[in-house]
Amino acid sequence: MEDVVLNVEKRTLTGKKAKRLYGEKKIPGVFYLGNENVTLQADEAPVRKLAGSHATHVLKVKFEDGTERRAILNEVQYDPVAGNILHFDLQGVREGQKITLQVPVQITGSAKGIKDGGILQHSIHRIRIQCDPDNVPGHVTVDVTELGIADSVHIKDIKLEGVKILDNPEAAIVTVVPPPTIKEETPEAAALAEAEQPAEPEVIGKTKKAEEEGEAAPAEEKGKK
């Protein structure tokens, strides 16, 4: 895969002063490799494009003095409210040394289990790998066409030449889960539930009062005679 070029400048503003860069449509960042750390800045547009990409790239980082370094975009920090990019980290790459990174998973096809009412459950969206910088896959493709209900594609099912997958091989990337079942109430269950309903309590006070009124009525009739 050909490297993507990112033009950067060495940064002099650090700490809270680095916030001034936002007004100039620039983003503060850092390049690190082992004990080497270089503070830098880049235009907002290319950083945002890289951060929003659905593929992983090895970058050719070009400084204003003509220096070039290879790196991967390791981390991007966002403002939790506005969603603006606040900072980015570039992990340097040494020639001939394997790198560890995450690549996105792309789902293709339409699972046949969906036609039977199943639901496609995508559980793993990025896979951690280790490989040579020149062999970094942009993404991992998972074809779900032949998946029926209860079928899955696991990490161990992914085969990438020259790439070591570091995640749990038994973990399911995508599964077609059965449709939810709605339990219907049978007539027998309804009758049983009705039979289990508690009987209405006897209103003792009302019954006693009625009895007293019933006893008083004959006495009144006798008095009239």
C-alpha positions in Angstrom: 0.0 0.0 0.0 1.4 3.4 -0.9 2.0 5.8 1.9 -0.4 8.8 2.4 1.5 12.1 2.7 0.8 14.4 5.7 2.6 17.7 5.7 3.4 19.0 9.2 5.4 21.8 10.9 7.4 21.7 14.1 5.4 23.3 16.8 6.6 26.0 19.2 3.4 26.6 21.1 2.8 24.1 23.8 0.3 23.7 26.7 -2.6 26.1 26.8 -0.9 28.3 24.2 -1.4 25.6 21.6 -5.1 26.5 21.6 -4.2 29.5 19.5 -3.7 27.1 16.6 -7.4 26.3 16.4 -8.1 29.8 15.2 -5.6 29.2 12.4 -7.4 25.9 11.4 -4.4 23.9 12.6 -4.3 21.0 15.0 -1.5 20.3 17.5 0.1 16.9 17.5 3.1 14.8 18.5 5.4 12.4 16.7 6.9 9.7 18.9 9.3 6.8 18.3 10.9 5.2 21.3 12.3 8.0 23.4 12.0 10.5 20.6 9.1 13.0 20.8 8.6 15.8 18.4 5.8 18.4 18.9 4.2 19.4 15.6 1.1 20.9 14.0 -0.8 20.2 10.8 -3.7 21.7 8.8 -7.1 20.6 10.2 -8.6 19.3 6.9 -6.1 16.5 6.2 -6.0 15.4 9.8 -9.8 15.2 9.9 -9.9 13.3 6.6 -7.4 10.7 8.0 -9.3 10.4 11.3 -12.6 9.8 9.5 -11.2 7.3 7.0 -12.5 3.7 7.0 -9.1 2.4 6.2 -5.7 2.3 8.0 -2.8 4.0 6.4 1.0 4.2 6.8 1.8 7.9 6.6 4.7 9.7 5.1 5.1 12.6 7.5 6.9 15.5 5.7 8.3 18.3 7.8 8.8 21.9 6.4 12.6 21.4 6.4 12.3 18.4 4.0 12.6 15.7 6.6 10.4 12.7 6.1 9.4 10.1 8.6 7.0 7.1 8.4 4.2 6.8 11.0 0.7 5.7 11.7 -2.1 7.8 13.1 -2.3 6.3 16.6 -4.8 8.4 18.5 -7.1 11.4 17.9 -8.6 13.4 20.7 -12.0 15.2 20.1 -13.9 17.9 22.0 -16.7 15.9 23.6 -19.2 18.8 23.0 -18.3 20.4 19.7 -16.7 17.3 18.1 -13.6 19.3 16.9 -10.2 17.6 16.8 -8.1 18.8 19.7 -4.9 16.7 19.3 -3.4 13.8 17.3 -0.6 11.3 17.9 1.7 9.8 15.3 3.5 6.6 16.1 6.7 6.4 14.2 7.7 3.4 12.2 11.2 2.0 11.9 12.2 0.3 8.7 12.4 -3.5 9.0 10.5 -3.5 12.3 7.0 -4.9 12.7 4.3 -2.6 14.0 1.2 -3.2 16.1 -2.0 -1.4 15.1 -5.7 -1.8 14.7 -7.5 -2.1 11.3 -11.2 -1.6 10.7 -13.6 -4.4 9.8 -15.8 -4.0 6.7 -18.9 -6.2 6.3 -19.9 -7.3 2.8 -22.9 -9.3 1.5 -26.4 -9.9 3.0 -26.6 -12.9 5.3 -29.2 -15.5 4.2 -30.3 -15.8 7.8 -31.8 -12.4 7.7 -34.4 -13.6 5.2 -35.5 -16.1 7.9 -36.0 -13.3 10.4 -32.5 -13.3 12.0 -30.7 -10.2 13.0 -27.1 -9.4 12.1 -25.0 -8.5 15.2 -21.7 -6.9 14.4 -19.6 -7.1 17.6 -16.0 -6.4 16.6 -15.3 -3.3 14.5 -11.5 -3.2 14.7 -8.9 -6.0 14.8 -5.5 -5.7 16.4 -2.7 -6.9 14.2 1.1 -7.0 13.9 2.9 -6.8 10.6 5.6 -5.2 8.5 4.9 -1.5 7.7 4.7 -2.3 3.9 2.1 -5.0 4.5 -0.5 -3.1 6.5 -4.0 -3.9 5.2 -6.3 -1.0 4.8 -9.2 -3.0 6.4 -10.4 -6.5 7.0 -13.3 -7.7 4.8 -15.8 -10.2 6.3 -18.3 -11.7 3.9 -21.6 -12.7 5.7 -23.5 -14.0 2.7 -23.6 -17.6 3.7 -24.4 -17.0 7.4 -27.6 -18.6 8.6 -29.3 -18.1 11.9 -26.9 -18.8 14.8 -23.9 -18.8 12.5 -20.8 -16.6 13.2 -17.5 -15.4 11.8 -14.8 -15.6 14.4 -11.3 -14.0 14.6 -9.8 -17.4 13.8 -11.7 -17.4 10.4 -9.7 -14.4 9.2 -6.7 -15.2 7.0 -4.3 -12.4 6.2 -1.0 -13.2 4.5 2.0 -11.8 6.3 -0.2 -10.5 9.2 -0.4 -11.8 12.7 -3.8 -11.3 14.4 -3.4 -10.6 18.1 -7.0 -10.7 19.3 -8.8 -13.7 20.9 -9.3 -16.2 18.0 -12.5 -17.4 19.5 -14.1 -14.0 19.6 -17.1 -13.6 17.2 -16.8 -10.7 14.8 -20.3 -11.0 13.5 -23.3 -13.3 14.3 -26.8 -13.8 12.9 -28.9 -14.1 16.1 -32.4 -15.6 16.1 -35.4 -13.3 16.0 -36.9 -12.3 19.3 -39.8 -14.6 20.4 -43.1 -13.3 21.7 -44.7 -15.6 24.2 -48.5 -16.0 23.4 -50.8 -16.7 26.3 -52.8 -19.9 25.9 -56.4 -20.2 27.0 -55.3 -22.7 29.7 -52.8 -20.2 31.1 -55.3 -17.4 31.0 -57.9 -19.5 33.0 -55.2 -20.5 35.5 -54.2 -16.9 36.0 -57.8 -15.9 36.6 -58.3 -18.7 39.1 -55.3 -17.6 41.0 -56.7 -14.1 41.5 -57.5 -13.4 45.2 -61.2 -13.3 46.1 -62.7 -10.0 47.0 -62.4 -9.4 50.8 -65.7 -9.4 52.8 -66.4 -5.9 54.1 -67.0 -6.8 57.8 -68.0 -3.3 58.9 -70.7 -3.0 56.2 -72.1 -6.5 57.0 -72.3 -5.9 60.7 -74.1 -2.6 60.1 -76.6 -4.2 57.8 -77.3 -6.9 60.4 -77.9 -4.3 63.1 -80.3 -2.4 60.9 -82.1 -5.7 60.1 -82.5 -6.4 63.9 -83.7 -2.9 64.6 -86.5 -2.9 62.0 -88.7 -5.6 63.8 -88.3 -3.8 67.1 -89.6 -0.6 65.6 -92.5 -2.4 64.0 -93.4 -3.9 67.4 -93.3 -0.5 69.1 -95.8 0.9 66.6 -98.3 -1.8 67.5 
